[in-house]
């Protein structure tokens, strides 16, 4: 499953959830230096979706706050979790 994420680096409260447009918001404590925020975001997405870090791959947006990631796993479980994290009813 591919999803769009919006990374908020340097956050005092790291969390995964909410929307920025159609993207899932991923707030991380790491700063946007040397890819640290991107790696933290990928780890946070993996944890939020209940998969291993290696199951989350960056597709686009290596140097942008707007990214697209690919998550490997059961499509139904991932879709349900995505809906919960985005706050869909």
Phi, psi and omega per residue, in radians:
X1 nan 2.333 3.049
X2 -1.766 2.382 3.072
X3 -2.382 2.617 3.049
X4 -1.564 2.388 3.076
X5 -2.222 2.682 3.056
X6 -2.086 1.994 -3.090
X7 -1.573 2.326 3.053
X8 -2.017 1.626 -3.112
X9 -1.302 2.766 3.081
X10 1.226 0.434 -3.112
X11 -1.347 2.438 3.075
X12 -1.263 -0.436 -3.129
X13 -2.188 1.559 3.108
X14 -1.060 2.348 -3.128
X15 -2.887 2.802 3.036
X16 -2.160 2.113 3.110
X17 2.695 2.681 -3.116
X18 1.655 3.046 -3.076
X19 -2.164 2.565 2.931
X20 -2.266 1.712 -2.950
X21 1.164 -2.158 3.094
X22 -1.733 0.026 -3.057
X23 -1.595 2.605 3.050
X24 -1.393 2.273 -3.122
X25 -1.461 2.265 3.105
X26 -2.191 1.833 3.127
X27 -1.656 2.227 -3.123
X28 -2.243 2.661 3.136
X29 -1.324 -0.501 -3.096
X30 -1.107 2.531 3.091
X31 -1.441 2.775 -3.138
X32 -1.411 1.143 -3.138
X33 -2.283 2.233 3.084
X34 0.953 0.591 3.078
X35 1.321 0.147 -3.097
X36 -1.157 -0.689 3.131
X37 -1.187 -0.658 3.118
X38 -1.107 -0.820 3.138
X39 -1.104 -0.721 3.102
X40 -1.092 -0.686 3.129
X41 -1.146 -0.721 3.125
X42 -1.131 -0.684 3.087
X43 -1.152 -0.708 3.137
X44 -1.143 -0.716 3.106
X45 -1.099 -0.785 3.120
X46 -1.008 -0.810 3.141
X47 -1.110 -0.742 -3.102
X48 -1.153 -0.563 -3.125
X49 -1.654 -0.029 3.089
X50 1.241 0.582 3.101
X51 -2.137 2.951 3.077
X52 -1.321 2.726 3.135
X53 -0.993 -0.670 -3.115
X54 -1.178 -0.220 3.090
X55 -1.512 -0.020 3.121
X56 -2.009 2.107 -3.083
X57 -2.132 2.362 3.059
X58 -1.318 2.194 3.141
X59 -1.702 -0.890 3.115
X60 -2.488 2.751 3.007
X61 1.680 0.560 -3.087
X62 -0.960 -0.618 -3.102
X63 -1.995 0.283 -3.104
X64 -2.024 2.757 3.019
X65 -1.311 -0.439 3.085
X66 -1.614 2.113 -3.064
X67 -2.328 2.802 2.978
X68 -2.131 2.276 3.127
X69 -2.131 2.655 3.056
X70 -1.871 2.248 3.121
X71 -2.054 2.156 3.079
X72 -1.586 2.362 3.130
X73 2.803 -3.032 3.119
X74 -1.158 2.101 -3.039
X75 -1.033 -0.707 -3.127
X76 -1.163 -0.752 3.125
X77 -1.130 -0.756 -3.135
X78 -1.129 -0.723 3.134
X79 -1.122 -0.718 3.122
X80 -1.127 -0.769 -3.135
X81 -1.139 -0.700 3.107
X82 -1.034 -0.807 3.125
X83 -1.043 -0.732 3.103
X84 -1.096 -0.807 -3.108
X85 -1.159 -0.598 3.120
X86 -1.392 -0.216 3.126
X87 1.464 0.379 3.099
X88 -1.229 2.597 3.127
X89 -1.465 nan nan
